[in-house]
Amino acid sequence: MSAIKGQWVQIRRILLNPGERAPSVPEDTGNLPLELRVRGFLLEEKAEVGELVTIKTAAGRNVRGRLESVEPTHEHNFGDHVPELAEAGMELTKWLTGGDEDE
């Protein structure tokens, strides 16, 4: 996939290789590289995934790394709905605003 200048992208960069990590890091963690993933606007005219590029982050920093994805999506979530928490939240709101007649 290719990206053009100004497009929102995500880059990846290895900050520390496994042998460079602190000795206090757990062994299973220390066997992996420390990676940085950051999103921003592509500064090169055109680039392909895997190429070394520079981006400008929303905070205005220029960061260099390998282009990992173009127009990345947010893939995280907050898990499944928990009915008990929703109910508790409504009860707490009522209590805090003085709307509970029982108290």
C-alpha positions as CSV (number, residue, x, y, z in Angstrom):
1,M,0.0,0.0,0.0
2,S,1.3,3.5,-0.8
3,A,0.9,6.8,0.9
4,I,1.2,10.4,-0.3
5,K,2.5,13.5,1.5
6,G,0.2,14.7,4.2
7,Q,-1.6,11.4,4.6
8,W,-2.2,10.1,8.2
9,V,0.1,7.1,8.7
10,Q,1.7,4.9,11.4
11,I,5.4,4.1,11.6
12,R,7.4,1.6,13.6
13,R,10.9,1.9,14.9
14,I,13.1,-0.4,17.1
15,L,14.4,1.6,20.0
16,L,16.4,-1.2,21.7
17,N,17.3,-4.7,20.4
18,P,16.9,-7.6,22.8
19,G,20.6,-7.6,23.9
20,E,20.4,-3.8,24.7
21,R,17.5,-4.0,27.1
22,A,18.0,-3.5,30.9
23,P,19.0,-6.6,32.8
24,S,16.1,-5.9,35.3
25,V,13.6,-6.5,32.5
26,P,11.8,-10.0,32.8
27,E,13.5,-12.6,30.6
28,D,10.5,-13.0,28.3
29,T,10.3,-9.3,27.8
30,G,14.0,-8.9,27.4
31,N,14.0,-11.4,24.5
32,L,12.0,-9.0,22.4
33,P,12.9,-5.6,21.0
34,L,11.5,-2.4,22.5
35,E,9.4,-1.0,19.7
36,L,7.9,2.5,19.1
37,R,4.8,2.9,17.1
38,V,3.7,6.5,16.4
39,R,1.1,8.1,14.1
40,G,1.4,11.4,12.1
41,F,1.4,13.0,8.7
42,L,3.8,11.7,6.1
43,L,6.4,14.3,5.0
44,E,7.8,12.4,2.0
45,E,6.0,13.0,-1.4
46,K,5.2,9.2,-1.7
47,A,6.1,6.1,0.2
48,E,5.3,2.4,0.3
49,V,4.7,0.3,3.4
50,G,8.1,-0.9,4.7
51,E,10.0,2.1,3.5
52,L,11.9,4.4,5.9
53,V,9.9,7.7,6.2
54,T,9.6,10.8,8.4
55,I,6.3,11.9,9.8
56,K,5.1,15.0,11.7
57,T,3.1,14.1,14.8
58,A,0.0,15.9,16.1
59,A,2.3,17.4,18.7
60,G,4.6,18.8,15.9
61,R,7.5,16.4,16.4
62,N,9.3,14.9,13.4
63,V,9.8,11.2,13.9
64,R,11.6,8.7,11.5
65,G,10.7,5.0,11.1
66,R,9.4,2.3,8.8
67,L,6.0,3.0,7.3
68,E,3.7,0.4,8.9
69,S,0.1,1.4,7.8
70,V,-1.7,4.1,5.9
71,E,-4.7,5.7,7.6
72,P,-4.6,3.3,10.5
73,T,-7.8,2.6,12.5
74,H,-8.2,2.4,16.2
75,E,-8.5,-1.3,17.1
76,H,-8.8,-1.1,20.9
77,N,-12.0,-1.3,22.8
78,F,-13.1,-1.3,26.5
79,G,-14.5,-4.9,26.5
80,D,-18.0,-6.3,26.7
81,H,-20.8,-4.5,28.3
82,V,-21.2,-5.2,32.0
83,P,-24.8,-4.7,33.1
84,E,-23.9,-4.5,36.8
85,L,-21.5,-1.6,36.1
86,A,-24.1,0.3,34.1
87,E,-26.7,-0.1,36.9
88,A,-24.2,0.9,39.5
89,G,-23.2,4.0,37.5
90,M,-26.8,5.1,37.3
91,E,-27.3,4.6,41.0
92,L,-24.1,6.5,41.8
93,T,-25.2,9.4,39.6
94,K,-28.5,9.6,41.3
95,W,-26.9,9.5,44.8
96,L,-24.3,12.2,43.9
97,T,-26.9,14.6,42.4
98,G,-29.3,14.1,45.4
99,G,-31.9,12.5,43.3
100,D,-32.3,9.4,45.5
101,E,-35.3,9.7,47.8
102,D,-34.3,6.6,49.9
103,E,-31.1,8.2,51.4
